[in-house]
């Protein structure tokens, strides 16, 4: 999703809530997204691959941040930054 969000500005903006609040406009889609993300997170935590204190809001925020990093470039190498994020999620 990070790579896709870097090319699909609408996706990145929607996830970030930039200019539109999906919870207001399409609450069922926002809820479905968070439910799916929550299910994946719970499975990863049960498997011991993600820290138990990480929340859905944390993951969504990290996704938005990684998409913004790819979208706006800068000096950061996307693969390296994503590696740092992945390591930070591990227990």
Secondary structure by P-SEA (a helix, b strand, c coil): caaaaaacaaaaaaaaccccccccccaaaaaaaaaaaaaaaaaaaaaccccccccaaaaaaaaaaaaaaaaacccccaaaaaaaaaaaacc
